[in-house]
Amino acid sequence: VDEAVAASEGADVVIMCSGTSSTEGKDRESLSVDHEDFMVQLADKITDKPLVSLTMTPAVVLMPWIDSVTASLNVFLAGTYTGSAFAATLFGENNPAAKLVITIPESEDQTILPCQEVDCPYTEKLKVGYLALLDQKVTFPFGHGLSYTTFGYTSAGSPSTEKCSGEMCISAVIKNTGEVEGVEIAQLYLTFPNSAEEPPMQLRGFVRTKSLAPDASADISFTLTKQDLSIYDVEKRAWVMPSGTYTVSVGASSRDIRFSQTFTK
């Protein structure tokens, strides 16, 4: 750590890197990156200049240093082009648009540990993945992902069946409100009627916009099918559509909702 601090003297920006040593034939012993202590200690000592965290991971990891860095960039296993992807994004040649398909938790207590027995109880029931963490503070939520620009969301009308190929369509306008060209991935989350006793905020769709110049907009639409609005009835052994009021929430992540609407079935 001291050598890294010394090497950073005179630098305008400090970049610190870590990853996980994982293979298809062996499970990780924990969710820590290989050099967690180094990352935490260096982040505590570099306080006079921008500090960027780079990580290459296979899936969920812990990032206890995250509150001490200026920016964080994670690349999942990208193979030969990992270095090129890091460099292009760091130097602004690539404007990132990716969104997390996992949650980055604050601690392992927010995860379900591997079961070592023959009979494994599924105590989480319907609250699988991010659905179990909606009321908890996490490092990065499901669906999160930043860009070098910003995007505004506007509803384009009430949920409608008119000219809709599914059970219900939801429309929105996405506008690039920043200063550089970029792409946004808008997400739609569905909450079933209370009678269904389903977890709220279930991902039911996402739309990737075309590349938008500053001040440019894109019209997008989400089509909800009968399957999207149905749950499995164990007694009937069939998919059924609950009656009642549904809520759709559209936003940039599961924790960054820009507008919500309701409709009744």
C-alpha positions as CSV (number, residue, x, y, z in Angstrom):
1,V,0.0,0.0,0.0
2,D,2.8,2.4,0.9
3,E,4.5,1.7,-2.5
4,A,1.2,2.4,-4.3
5,V,0.8,5.7,-2.4
6,A,4.3,6.8,-3.2
7,A,3.8,5.8,-6.9
8,S,0.7,8.0,-7.0
9,E,2.5,11.2,-6.1
10,G,2.3,13.7,-8.9
11,A,-0.6,11.8,-10.6
12,D,-3.8,13.6,-11.5
13,V,-5.9,10.5,-11.1
14,V,-5.3,7.3,-9.2
15,I,-6.6,4.0,-10.6
16,M,-6.7,0.9,-8.3
17,C,-7.6,-2.5,-9.6
18,S,-8.7,-5.9,-8.3
19,G,-10.6,-8.9,-9.3
20,T,-11.6,-12.5,-8.2
21,S,-9.7,-15.7,-8.9
22,S,-12.6,-17.9,-9.9
23,T,-13.0,-20.8,-12.3
24,E,-15.9,-22.9,-13.6
25,G,-14.6,-25.9,-11.6
26,K,-14.3,-24.2,-8.2
27,D,-16.6,-22.1,-6.0
28,R,-15.3,-18.9,-4.4
29,E,-14.8,-19.1,-0.7
30,S,-16.3,-15.7,-0.1
31,L,-17.6,-12.6,-1.9
32,S,-14.5,-10.6,-1.3
33,V,-12.2,-9.7,-4.2
34,D,-8.7,-11.1,-4.1
35,H,-7.1,-7.9,-2.8
36,E,-9.8,-6.4,-0.6
37,D,-7.5,-5.3,2.1
38,F,-5.3,-3.4,-0.4
39,M,-8.3,-1.7,-1.9
40,V,-9.7,-0.6,1.4
41,Q,-6.4,0.6,2.8
42,L,-5.4,2.5,-0.4
43,A,-8.8,4.1,-0.6
44,D,-8.4,5.4,3.0
45,K,-5.0,6.9,2.1
46,I,-5.7,8.5,-1.3
47,T,-7.8,11.5,-0.3
48,D,-6.3,14.4,-2.2
49,K,-7.1,13.5,-5.8
50,P,-9.7,11.5,-7.8
51,L,-9.6,7.8,-7.1
52,V,-11.1,5.3,-9.5
53,S,-11.9,1.6,-8.6
54,L,-11.6,-0.9,-11.4
55,T,-12.8,-4.5,-10.8
56,M,-13.2,-7.6,-12.9
57,T,-15.6,-10.0,-11.4
58,P,-17.7,-13.1,-12.4
59,A,-20.8,-12.0,-10.4
60,V,-21.6,-10.6,-7.0
61,V,-18.7,-9.2,-4.9
62,L,-18.4,-7.0,-1.9
63,M,-17.0,-3.4,-2.2
64,P,-16.3,-2.1,1.3
65,W,-14.1,0.7,-0.2
66,I,-16.8,2.1,-2.4
67,D,-17.6,5.2,-0.2
68,S,-14.0,6.3,-0.4
69,V,-13.6,6.4,-4.2
70,T,-14.6,9.0,-6.8
71,A,-15.9,6.5,-9.4
72,S,-16.2,2.7,-9.9
73,L,-16.1,0.7,-13.1
74,N,-16.8,-3.1,-13.1
75,V,-16.4,-5.4,-16.0
76,F,-17.7,-8.9,-15.9
77,L,-15.6,-11.7,-17.5
78,A,-14.9,-10.1,-20.8
79,G,-12.0,-12.3,-22.0
80,T,-9.5,-11.0,-24.4
81,Y,-11.0,-7.5,-24.6
82,T,-11.1,-6.8,-20.9
83,G,-8.2,-4.3,-21.1
84,S,-9.6,-2.6,-24.2
85,A,-13.0,-2.3,-22.6
86,F,-11.5,-0.7,-19.4
87,A,-9.3,1.7,-21.5
88,A,-12.1,2.8,-23.9
89,T,-14.4,3.6,-21.0
90,L,-11.9,5.3,-18.8
91,F,-10.7,7.6,-21.6
92,G,-14.3,8.4,-22.8
93,E,-14.1,6.6,-26.1
94,N,-17.0,4.4,-24.9
95,N,-19.9,5.8,-23.1
96,P,-21.2,3.0,-20.8
97,A,-24.8,1.9,-21.0
98,A,-24.8,-1.5,-19.3
99,K,-27.1,-2.2,-16.3
100,L,-26.5,-4.6,-13.4
101,V,-28.3,-8.0,-13.7
102,I,-27.4,-8.6,-10.1
103,T,-27.4,-6.7,-6.8
104,I,-24.1,-5.7,-5.3
105,P,-24.8,-6.2,-1.5
106,E,-23.2,-4.4,1.4
107,S,-22.5,-7.7,3.2
108,E,-22.8,-11.4,2.8
109,D,-25.6,-11.3,5.3
110,Q,-27.8,-10.0,2.5
111,T,-27.2,-13.2,0.5
112,I,-28.3,-16.8,0.8
113,L,-25.3,-19.0,1.7
114,P,-24.8,-22.2,-0.3
115,C,-26.7,-25.2,1.1
116,Q,-24.4,-28.0,2.1
117,E,-27.2,-30.6,2.8
118,V,-29.2,-32.9,0.6
119,D,-32.5,-31.3,1.5
120,C,-32.3,-27.5,1.1
121,P,-35.1,-25.3,2.4
122,Y,-36.0,-22.4,0.2
123,T,-36.7,-19.9,3.0
124,E,-36.7,-17.0,0.5
125,K,-39.9,-18.3,-1.1
126,L,-40.9,-15.8,-3.8
127,K,-38.4,-13.2,-2.8
128,V,-35.6,-14.3,-5.0
129,G,-32.6,-12.1,-5.7
130,Y,-33.2,-8.3,-5.6
131,L,-36.8,-8.8,-4.5
132,A,-35.6,-9.8,-1.0
133,L,-33.5,-6.6,-0.7
134,L,-35.9,-3.9,-1.8
135,D,-36.2,-2.5,1.7
136,Q,-32.5,-2.8,2.5
137,K,-29.5,-0.6,1.8
138,V,-27.2,-2.1,-0.8
139,T,-24.0,-1.0,-2.5
140,F,-25.5,-1.0,-6.1
141,P,-29.1,-2.1,-6.8
142,F,-30.4,-4.4,-9.5
143,G,-30.6,-2.6,-12.8
144,H,-28.1,0.1,-11.8
145,G,-25.7,1.5,-14.3
146,L,-24.3,5.0,-14.9
147,S,-23.4,6.9,-18.1
148,Y,-21.3,10.0,-18.9
149,T,-24.6,11.7,-19.8
150,T,-28.0,11.8,-18.1
151,F,-31.5,10.9,-19.2
152,G,-34.9,12.3,-18.5
153,Y,-38.1,10.1,-18.5
154,T,-41.6,11.3,-19.4
155,S,-44.8,9.3,-19.5
156,A,-46.3,9.3,-23.0
157,G,-49.9,8.6,-21.8
158,S,-51.8,6.2,-19.6
159,P,-51.4,2.4,-20.0
160,S,-53.4,1.4,-23.1
161,T,-54.7,-1.6,-25.0
162,E,-55.1,0.5,-28.2
163,K,-52.8,-0.7,-31.0
164,C,-51.2,-3.0,-28.4
165,S,-50.2,-6.5,-29.4
166,G,-50.3,-7.7,-25.7
167,E,-52.6,-7.2,-22.7
168,M,-51.3,-3.7,-22.0
169,C,-48.8,-1.3,-23.4
170,I,-46.9,1.5,-21.6
171,S,-45.2,4.3,-23.5
172,A,-42.5,6.7,-22.5
173,V,-40.2,9.3,-23.9
174,I,-36.5,9.1,-23.0
175,K,-34.4,12.3,-23.5
176,N,-30.7,12.8,-23.3
177,T,-30.4,15.7,-20.9
178,G,-26.6,15.7,-20.7
179,E,-23.8,16.9,-22.8
180,V,-22.6,13.8,-24.7
181,E,-24.1,11.2,-26.9
182,G,-25.3,8.1,-25.1
183,V,-27.6,5.1,-24.8
184,E,-30.1,4.4,-22.1
185,I,-31.7,1.1,-21.0
186,A,-35.1,1.8,-19.5
187,Q,-36.7,-0.8,-17.3
188,L,-40.3,-1.6,-16.4
189,Y,-41.2,-3.2,-13.0
190,L,-44.6,-4.7,-12.3
191,T,-46.5,-4.9,-8.9
192,F,-49.4,-7.3,-8.9
193,P,-52.7,-6.6,-7.1
194,N,-52.5,-7.1,-3.3
195,S,-54.7,-10.2,-3.5
196,A,-51.9,-12.0,-5.5
197,E,-49.5,-11.8,-2.5
198,E,-46.6,-11.5,-4.9
199,P,-43.4,-9.5,-4.2
200,P,-43.6,-6.0,-5.6
201,M,-41.4,-4.5,-8.4
202,Q,-40.9,-7.5,-10.6
203,L,-38.9,-6.8,-13.8
204,R,-41.2,-7.3,-16.7
205,G,-39.3,-5.6,-19.5
206,F,-36.5,-3.3,-20.7
207,V,-35.8,-1.2,-23.8
208,R,-32.5,-0.1,-25.1
209,T,-32.7,3.2,-26.9
210,K,-30.9,4.1,-30.0
211,S,-27.8,6.3,-29.5
212,L,-29.1,9.8,-28.5
213,A,-27.3,13.0,-29.1
214,P,-27.7,15.8,-26.4
215,D,-31.3,17.0,-26.3
216,A,-32.5,14.2,-28.6
217,S,-35.4,12.0,-27.5
218,A,-36.6,8.5,-28.2
219,D,-40.2,7.1,-28.0
220,I,-40.2,3.7,-26.4
221,S,-43.0,1.2,-25.5
222,F,-43.3,-1.8,-23.2
223,T,-45.7,-4.6,-24.2
224,L,-47.0,-6.7,-21.3
225,T,-48.3,-10.1,-22.3
226,K,-50.9,-12.3,-20.6
227,Q,-48.0,-14.3,-19.2
228,D,-46.4,-11.2,-17.8
229,L,-49.6,-10.5,-15.8
230,S,-50.1,-14.0,-14.6
231,I,-49.0,-16.1,-11.7
232,Y,-49.0,-19.9,-11.2
233,D,-51.9,-21.2,-9.3
234,V,-50.8,-24.4,-7.6
235,E,-54.3,-25.7,-6.9
236,K,-55.5,-25.1,-10.4
237,R,-52.2,-26.1,-11.9
238,A,-52.4,-23.3,-14.4
239,W,-51.3,-19.7,-15.0
240,V,-54.0,-17.2,-13.9
241,M,-54.3,-13.4,-14.2
242,P,-55.3,-11.9,-10.8
243,S,-58.1,-9.4,-10.8
244,G,-57.4,-6.0,-9.4
245,T,-55.1,-3.0,-9.8
246,Y,-51.6,-3.4,-11.3
247,T,-48.8,-0.9,-10.9
248,V,-46.1,-0.3,-13.5
249,S,-43.0,1.6,-12.5
250,V,-40.6,2.8,-15.2
251,G,-37.1,3.9,-14.5
252,A,-33.3,3.6,-14.8
253,S,-33.0,0.9,-12.1
254,S,-35.0,-0.9,-9.5
255,R,-34.2,2.0,-7.1
256,D,-34.4,4.8,-9.6
257,I,-38.0,4.9,-10.7
258,R,-39.0,7.9,-12.8
259,F,-42.8,7.4,-13.0
260,S,-45.5,4.9,-12.0
261,Q,-48.9,4.2,-13.4
262,T,-51.8,1.9,-12.6
263,F,-54.4,-0.1,-14.6
264,T,-57.1,-2.6,-13.6
265,K,-57.8,-6.0,-14.9
